[in-house]
Amino acid sequence: MPQPLHLDVAEFSPDAWRWTLTDHAGAYIRHHQVRLDPAHACYRALLDLPGHLRVHAARTNGNRMNAA
């Protein structure tokens, strides 16, 4: 049976963090740095996903109703 891997988050902040992958014994396999651009619209959506979906779902629903 394959041994499980562990994926951990390190050095977390709202716009940057590092993923670290280790094996079942804790031996390092790989890491990946993540850096988000706070000026990007997707970053703002991530911070307030329910609000973002409310605004964009309302626009989408309105456009579909007008097109019918």
C-alpha positions in Angstrom: 0.0 0.0 0.0 1.4 3.5 -0.9 2.5 5.7 2.0 0.7 9.0 2.4 2.2 12.3 1.5 1.8 15.5 3.5 1.2 18.9 2.1 1.7 21.8 4.5 1.5 25.6 4.3 4.4 27.6 5.6 5.2 31.3 5.9 1.5 32.2 5.3 0.4 35.8 4.7 -2.7 36.9 2.7 -0.7 37.4 -0.5 2.1 34.9 -0.2 2.8 31.5 1.2 4.9 28.3 0.6 3.6 24.8 0.1 5.9 22.0 1.3 5.4 18.4 0.3 7.0 15.7 2.5 6.7 11.9 2.6 5.3 9.8 5.4 8.6 10.0 7.3 8.8 13.8 7.0 11.5 13.8 4.4 11.3 16.8 2.1 10.1 16.2 -1.5 9.3 19.6 -3.0 8.1 23.1 -2.2 6.3 25.8 -4.2 6.2 29.6 -3.5 2.9 31.4 -4.1 2.7 35.1 -4.5 -0.6 36.9 -5.3 -0.9 40.4 -6.8 -3.1 42.4 -4.4 -4.0 44.7 -7.3 -5.5 41.9 -9.4 -9.3 41.5 -9.5 -9.0 37.8 -8.7 -7.2 38.6 -5.5 -10.0 40.9 -4.4 -12.5 38.2 -5.2 -10.6 35.7 -3.1 -10.7 38.0 -0.1 -14.5 38.3 -0.4 -15.8 35.4 -2.4 -19.4 35.5 -1.2 -19.6 39.2 -2.1 -17.9 38.7 -5.5 -20.3 35.9 -6.4 -23.3 38.0 -5.4 -22.2 40.8 -7.7 -21.2 38.7 -10.6 -24.2 36.2 -10.3 -26.6 39.2 -10.3 -24.9 40.5 -13.5 -25.0 37.1 -15.2 -28.6 36.5 -14.3 -29.6 39.9 -15.5 -27.9 39.5 -18.8 -29.6 36.1 -19.4 -33.0 37.6 -18.6 -32.5 40.5 -21.0 -31.3 38.2 -23.7 -34.4 36.0 -23.6 
